[in-house]
Amino acid sequence: MKNLNSLFKAGQSVSIKETGENVTILRSKYIKNMKRFSYVVKEYPSTFYFEEELKESESL
């Protein structure tokens, strides 16, 4: 069976790949029929992102 661990955790700072904007993960949810995780970010709570749309923020 596939490991169902999300790549990002709540409170983690990540970047949106398309814009490069730093955001904070509010919550994540596994979408069973799509077989991937979706994330809601603190800055845009009415929008969700998939794992492939986000990347880890680079530490300064």
C-alpha positions as CSV (number, residue, x, y, z in Angstrom):
1,M,0.0,0.0,0.0
2,K,1.2,3.5,-0.8
3,N,2.6,5.7,2.0
4,L,0.1,8.5,2.7
5,N,2.4,11.1,4.2
6,S,2.0,14.6,3.0
7,L,5.2,16.4,1.8
8,F,4.3,19.6,3.8
9,K,3.0,20.0,7.3
10,A,0.7,22.6,8.9
11,G,2.7,25.8,9.8
12,Q,5.4,25.1,7.3
13,S,6.6,27.9,5.1
14,V,6.6,27.0,1.4
15,S,6.7,28.8,-2.0
16,I,4.1,28.8,-4.7
17,K,6.1,27.6,-7.8
18,E,4.3,29.8,-10.3
19,T,4.7,33.1,-8.4
20,G,7.6,32.4,-6.1
21,E,5.5,33.9,-3.2
22,N,6.2,32.5,0.3
23,V,3.1,31.2,2.1
24,T,2.3,29.2,5.2
25,I,0.5,25.8,5.1
26,L,-2.8,26.0,7.0
27,R,-3.9,22.4,6.5
28,S,-3.6,19.5,4.1
29,K,-6.0,16.8,2.9
30,Y,-5.6,13.6,0.9
31,I,-7.9,13.5,-2.1
32,K,-8.5,9.8,-2.5
33,N,-10.0,9.7,-6.0
34,M,-7.1,11.9,-7.3
35,K,-4.5,10.1,-5.2
36,R,-2.7,13.3,-4.1
37,F,-2.7,15.9,-1.4
38,S,-4.2,19.3,-1.5
39,Y,-3.1,22.2,0.7
40,V,-4.8,25.3,2.0
41,V,-2.5,28.2,2.7
42,K,-3.0,30.9,5.4
43,E,-2.6,33.8,2.9
44,Y,-5.3,32.5,0.5
45,P,-7.7,30.4,2.6
46,S,-10.4,30.0,-0.1
47,T,-7.9,28.5,-2.6
48,F,-6.2,25.1,-2.5
49,Y,-3.0,24.0,-4.1
50,F,-1.7,20.5,-5.0
51,E,1.7,19.3,-3.9
52,E,3.3,19.7,-7.3
53,E,2.3,23.5,-7.2
54,L,4.4,24.1,-4.1
55,K,8.0,23.8,-3.1
56,E,10.0,24.2,0.1
57,S,11.1,27.7,0.9
58,E,14.8,28.3,0.7
59,S,16.3,29.2,4.0
60,L,18.1,32.5,4.3
